């Protein structure tokens, strides 16, 4: 993972000290709330429904064991609300009513917990209960392990993202992390791009398979090599979710890696000049690209030409600069003696272990991923289980994961887009021991990519922007599909859940998307079908299509059940003893059978009520 330089460390410490001064002036009354607002936002501090929310930057999702332990300390000692505040919030949530679980007599009631962090789809970590008065203390604690909230908020270039397998993927063309770090350093506090028309997100993918959801970002860079074997990037611009879901447009098929900063500057400069500032809902770059089309691309190309030919290409990445940054991503040296057998027999032993324990076999299939080093594996720890909100991580789990990282993964873990943690440096000999340790902690459920491995934002339980709760609905769906045999029979399926149109849960990209909406002050939910994130399993990047009118909260889990049952009736064999996936069946037969099933489920729920 990236090793911070002394300049990096001093910058983060200085930023924490600067914010302490600003916070103290606010507490003394010399800064108003409005004057403090842009200052706290630039450091990742929001005011949410009940308390401040702190968003911590995790570039490329990489966390050291030391950072995990500091996050545990933040969760345990600072993510603690005043009792009266928690009680008031809980009473408000109780007033919204429970969510029934189909096929059972049980109901789910929101329980506002504290003392934990939340993994986001952009690989950051959020805390929901830290008092603003303690914000500076938290920033200084984070700075002690090179963490901060810079580039996690505001109308600027947000933290740069890549895929969780960056640097270790077997299908990798080039490691995207050095380029992402160069872009991060260039973008941080860039004076021209501090106040863009709207927030701005950049993603890079270095592998042949798109595992970074490139189609959904303001700017995406896909590594590739031209016919001469030279490395460069395909540039996509104008993707985004929200009220108007748009898939990014390819604006250039190839930019040499040396000039990627210059091309980014051209793209963002044109957006900064022509992007709308009069309407927040039309301020994203996707609106500009959609409305201007080729004219936007022509403007970018002209700006790029001027940067190279007239300005002298001041941001050209030299080989020396690339080498300097790439040296900070050197893979750890992992030496391991084979376990009581010749190295060539390791695969036979692992297979025998799997045959002896079907649960372990399933874990190997779903949670253990191939690695560019044939002796290593990447292992996903599942944070999707009954009684725990998707993506939440308690103080105890942060510490336990730090121990697992130290013991099995060279002290490193990575937050994934799907809100889990990945251990990227696991020796294949250690898989049985890691399985046993993770299972003991409740982090080894073999459900990665399956129906309970859903993506969900915190929703109306915490977010002031949300129209409806997401967590009790997610809990109801999780409980309904607790039978692991049934979950495996259903197979790969993406369920994504957002509490509002801002789409933090990426509902547009879900095979089944759930969106919280407000109708006359009550919680309702739109269901979409057929979305994709661009990956092999997720299918081409595409927004889902809405299934009829919205559903009441009591109906949602039943509707999901009906959609899954319809798939199981309509699916066909796909070879090798497998059935075609949910998304393949949906695209083959169309939406109509699923729409009919969803509406029939609505009728049944109303009859029961």
N, C-alpha and C positions, 0 to 999 in steps of 0.2 A: 504494500500500500504506500501511498505518497508519504514521504518523509519531509516534514516541514523544515525549512531553513531557519536560521536565526532571524532573518528579516521577517519571515512569515510570523514567527512567534512574537516578535516585538510589535508587529503591526496589530495582532490580535489583542495583546496585552494593552496597548495604547488605546485601542478602540473601547475596551472594557472600562478603562480609567476615564476616558472621555464621557462615556455614558453615565458613569457614576456622578460626575460633576453635573451633567444635565439633569439627572434625576433629583439630586440634592437641591438644585435651584428650583425645580418644580415643587418639591416638598416645602421649600421655604416661601413659595408664593411668588417668586420672581419670574417664573415661566408659567404661562397659562396651559390649560389642557390642550388647546389648539396649537400652541407653540411646541409643546412636547410631542404631539402626535407624529409629525414626520420624523422626529429623532428616534422615537421608540420603534416606529415601523421599519426604519432603516437597519434596526438591530433585531428584527424578528418578533417584536412584542405587539400583540393585538389585544383589543378589549372585546371579549366574546359575550355570550349570553349571560353567564353568571360570574365570570372571573377572567383575568387576563389569560391569554394563550401564548405560550412561547414556542416559536418554531426554530429549531436548531438545525443548522446546515450540516449535511453529511455528504460532501462531494463524492460522487461515484458510489455512494452507499457504503464506503469503507469505514469500518470502526475497529480500532485496536482494543485489546482487552482492557487497557488502562482507561480508555474513553468509555467503554461499557460500564466500568466500575464507577466512574464519575457520574454517568447518567443514572446509575442506581442510587447514588448519594442525592442527586437532585430530586429523584422521585420520592425517596424516603423522607428527606429533611425539608424540602421546599414545596413539593406539590401537595400541600396540605391546606385546605380551605378553613376559614373560620367556621366553627360548628353552626352558628346561626345561619350563615350563608348556605352551607350544605343542606341544612334542614329546609330552608325556604325553597331551594332548588328542587329538592326531593318532593316536597309537597306539590309544586307546580307540575312535576312530571307525573305524579300519581293521578293528578286531576285529568290527565289526558286519557287515562284508561289503559287496560291491559290489551295484549294481542294474543288471541287463541291459537293453539297449535292443532292443525288438522289431525284427526284420528286419535286425539287424546282429550282428556278433560283438563289438561294443564293450560295455564295462561302465562305469558311473559310480561313482567312489569319492569320498566326501566329502573335500574339501580345505579345511581350516580356514584361511581367509585372514585377514588383518588389514590395518589402514591404510585403512579405508573406513567410510562411514556407511550406514545402512539406512533407507529411506523406509517409514513404516508406513501402514496403512490409515486412520489418524486424522491423517495429514499431519504427524506428528512425524518426528524423525530420531533414530536410536539408534546407539550405538557399543558394541561388544561386548568390547573388550580393554583399556580404560583402567584402570590400577592405581588402587585407591581412594586411595592415598597422593597421587596427583596430581589428585584430584578438585577440590580448591579452586583449583588453578592453572587447570584447565579452566573452572571457573565464572567466574573473573575474566576469562579470555580471552573467553568468551562474552558477559559483561556489557559488554565494550568495544564490542560491536555490538548491544546491547539484547536479548540472548538469555539463556535460563535454562531451568531444569527445573521451575519451579513449575507446579503443577496437572497434572503428568504421572503422578502416583502417589498412593497412599493412598486412604482411604475418604472422599474429599471430591469436590467438583465438579471434574471434570477439564477440560482445555482445551476451549474451545468450537469446534465445527467448522461449516464451511459447504461449499458446492460450489466446485470449482476455477474456475468461470466467474463467480463472484460479482462483480457490478459491471460485467460486460461482456457478459452473456448477452443474446441477442436476444429471448428470451421472458421477460425479467425483469419482475416486478411491482414489486419494490423491492429495493434493494441490502441484503442481510442483514448485511453486515459492520459497519456502525455499531451495529446492535442487538446483534450478537454481542460487539462490544467493550464496549458498556455492560454487558452481562451478565457478561463476563469481569471487568471492574473491580468489579462488585458482588459476584461470587462469590469473588474472590481473598481468601483469609483471612477469609471470612465467619465470625464467631465461632460462630454457631449451627450451621453446616454443615461444620465442620472434621472431625468424627468421625461421619459418617453410618454406617448399618448396613453399607454396602458402597460401592464406587466408583460414581460417578455421572457420566453422560455426556449432554451436550446438543448437539443439532444444529439448524441453521436452514437453510431453503431459501427463496430469494426468487424463484425462477422458477416457471413453470407446470409444467414437467417436474421431477419429483423426482430430482435428481442428488446428493442428500445422504444417501440411504438412510434416510429418516426413520423408516420402520417398525421399524428395529432399534435405536433409541436409548431411553434411560430417559425423556427428554423431548425431543420434537421440535416445532419451530415452523414452520409453513408460512404464508408471507405470502399475503395475499389482500385483496380489497376487497369491502365489503358492498354492498348495493343502493344505498346513498347515495354510494358511491364512497370511503368512508372506509377507511383502511389499518388492518389488524389482522392477527392470527395465529390460525390453527387450531392447537389444542394437542393433541398426542398424547402419551400417557404409558404406560410399561410395556413398551416393546420391549426385546428383548435376545436374545443367543445363548446360548452355554454349554450346560449339560446340559439345560436346558429352553428351547428356542427359542420365543419369543413375539413376535407382531407387536403393535406399540403400539396402544392403544385411543384413539379420539378422545374426549376428555373435555370439550372445549368447541369449538364451531364457530367462535367469533369472540371474540377479546379485543382491544379497542382497543390500539394500539401503546403508548399512554401508560401502560397498566396491566400491561404484560407482566411487569415485575419483580415486581409484587404477586402476579400469578397464579402465577408460578414459585415465589415464596416460600411460597404456600399449598400448592402441590403437594409441595414438598420438606419442608415443616414437618410435614405429615401423615405422609409417609413416615418422617421422622426419629422421629416419635412411635410409630408402629405397626409399622414394619419390623422383621423378625426379626433378632436379634443372637445367637441361640443356635445357629444353623446357617449356616455360610458359604455353603452351596449353596442356601439359601432366603432369603438376605438381600437380594437385589436387589429393586428396586421392582416389577419385573414379577410377582414372586410375590404381592406385596401386592395389586396391581391385579387379577390373575387370581383370587385367592381372595375378595376383597371386592367386586369389581365396582362396582355402583351405590353401595354404601355408601362406598367410597373417594371417588367423585366427589362425593357429598353432603357428606362431610367437607371436601373441598377447597373446594366452593362456600361452605360456612359460614365457613371460615377466610378466604376471599377477601372475603366480605361484611364480616367483622370488621375486616380490614386496611383496607378502604376507608372504612367508616362509623364505626368506633370508634377505630381507631388513626390515622386521618387520612391514610391512603395515603402514608406517608413516602417510598416509593420510586417515586412517580409520575415518569415521564420527561417533563420539560418540553421545549418546543420549543427553548429556548435550549441545554439539555443535548444534545439530539439534534444540533443544528447544530454545537455545539462538537466532538463526536466525529466527525460526518460530514465536517467540514472536514479531518480528518486522513486522509481517504481520497480526496482530490482526484486525479482522473486526470491523468497526466503530459501535458504539452503536446508533441505530436509533430508536427514540421514536416518535410516531406519533399518535395523536388522530384520530379515524376514522371520515370521513367527514359526519356530519349530519345524520348518520344512524348507525345501529348496524353493527359490523364488518362482520357478516355473510351475510349481504346484499350488501357488496361492489361489488362482482362479478356481481350481478344483475344490479347495477347502471352503472358499466362500460359497460355492454352489452347494456343497454338502450341508453347510450351515443353513442355507436358505431352504433346502429340502426338509430339514429337520424342524424348521419353524416357519409356517406359512406367513405369519405376521412380519417376520424379518425379511422373507422373500418379497412381500409387497412393498416394504420400506425400501429395499434395494431397487425395485422397479420404479417407484414414484419419487423418492426423496434423494436418491443418489444419482449424480449426473457425471458424464464422462469428462475427462480432463486432458489438456494437451500433453501433460506428462503421464504416460501410461501407468506409472506407479501410484498416481494420486487420483483422488475423486473430489468433486464438489458435493457437499451434503446440505440439503435444505432442512432447517428446523421449522416445523409447522407451528404457527401461532394461531391456528384456527381450531378451536375446540369448544365444546359445550361449557357455558359458564364464563367464557372469556370473549370480549368483543374482538372482532377481526383486527389484527394489527396491534393490539394492546400488549404492553410488556411491563410487568410489575418490577419493582425494585429487586425482588428476589430473583426474578428471571434474568434481569440484566446481569446480576452477579454470577448466576449459574452459567449463562452464556459466555461470560468472560472466562470462567474456569474451563469451559469446553473449548473455547478458542485457544487458550494457552496449552491445553492438554493435547488437542488434536489438530489445530490449524495454524500453527506458527503465530499465535496471538492475534489473529485477524478474523473478523466476521464482516458480512456485507448485508445491508438492508436491500430487499428485493422490491421491485415494482408491485408485486403481489402482496406486500406487507408481511413477509416472513424474513427470517435471517438465514444466510447461506454461509457455510464454512468452506472457504475456497482451497485449503491446502491439506486435505485429509489423506493420509497414507492408506492405501487399500487394505493393508494388514490390520489397521485400527478400526475397520468398519464394525465388526462385532462388538467391540468394546464401546464404541461411540453409540451404537444402537441401544445397548443396554443402559448407558448413562442418560441418553436423551429420552428414552422411554420412561425411565424413573422420574424424570422432570415433567412428563406430559408433553414433550416437544417432538415426539416421533410418530405421530399419527400419519399413516401412509396415504394422505389425501391430497398431495400436491397436484394441482390441475383438475381436481374433481369438484363435485358440487358444493362441498362444505368449505372449500378453499376460496371463498368469495372475497372480493374487494369491497370495502365499505368505508365511507367517511364517518366521522363522529355524529353528523346529522343534528337534528333538533335537540338532542340531549345536551349539546354544548355550544353549537355554532349559532351565532346571532343572525346569520344569513339564511339558515335552513328553514324550509317550510314544513318539514315533517321529520319525525324520528326515523333513523335507520337501524339503530342497534337492537331494539326489541324484535323487529321484523327479521333481521339477520339471525337472531337467536332462535326464533320460531322455525326458520328454515333449517338451521343447523340441527335442532332437535329432531325435526321430522325425518332427517336423513342420517341418523346415527348408525344404522345398520351398515357396517363396512362392506359386507357382501353386496348389498343393494347399491351402495355408492360406487363400487367397482364395476358392477354391471352397467350402470348408467354411463360410466366412462367420462372422458374429458368434456368439460363444459365450463364456460366462464359466466359467473353471475356477478355483476357489478352494480353497486348501490350508491346513489348520491341523494343527499337530503335536500338539495336544491339545484337550480339550473346551472350553478357555477361548475358542477360536474367534477368535484374533487374525487369522487369515487369512480370516475371514468365510465359512467353507466352507458354512454353512447357506444362504447367499444365492447360491451358485453354481449355474449351470445344471447343472454337474457339480461336486459338492463332494467333497473328499478329506479324511478325518480320520484322523490317526494314533492308534492304540489299542495298549494293551499286552495281550498274551496270553502268560502264563507266561514273562514276561521277554523276549519277542521282539516285534519290530516287525510290526504288522498295520495294515490300513487299511480303514476303512469308506468306501463310495462312496454319495453321495446324488445324486438327480436331481430337477430341477424347481424349484430355489430361485430366488428373485428379489430384487433390491435396491430395486425400486420405480421404477426409471428406465424410459424407453420401451424401450430395448434389453434391459434386464434383466428386464422384465416386472414384474407386481405383487409387492410385498414378500411373500415366502412362504418357509417353510423347505423344503428338499429332503427327499425321502423316501428312506430307506435301501434300497439294492439288496442284499438277501440278506445272508449272513454276510460277515465281513470277509475281505480278500484279503492274501496274503503280499506282501512288498515286491517280489519278483520278478515278480509278476503285474500290478501296478498299471498300468504303461505299456501293457501289452497289453490290459488291460480298457478303458482310455481309447480306444485304437485301435479296439476292437470297437464301442464305443458310437458313435464318430464314423462308422464304416463303416455301422452300422445306420441312422443318421440319413440318410446319403447315399442309401441304398436306398429309404427311405420318404418323403423330402421331396417336396413338390409345387411347381409353379411358383407364384410370388407376384406375377407381373406385372412389366412393365418389364424382362423378360429375367432377372429374379432368381428365386432359389428361396426358399421359406420358411425361416426360421431354425431352428436346432436346437431352441430352446425352443418355437417354434410347432409344430413337428412332434411334439415330445414331448407337448405338451398336446392335440394332435389325436388321436394314436393311443394315448396312454396309456403306462404304464411297462412293460407286460409284454414287448413285443419287445426292449426295452433290457435288461431283467433277464435274459432268455434269452441275449442276446448276451454279457453280462458273465459269466454262469456258464459259458457255452461257452468263453470265453477262459480262464477259470480252468482248465478241464479240459485245454485245449491246452497251457497253460504247464506243467502237471504232467506231461503225457505227454512233453514235450520234456525236462523235468528227469530 
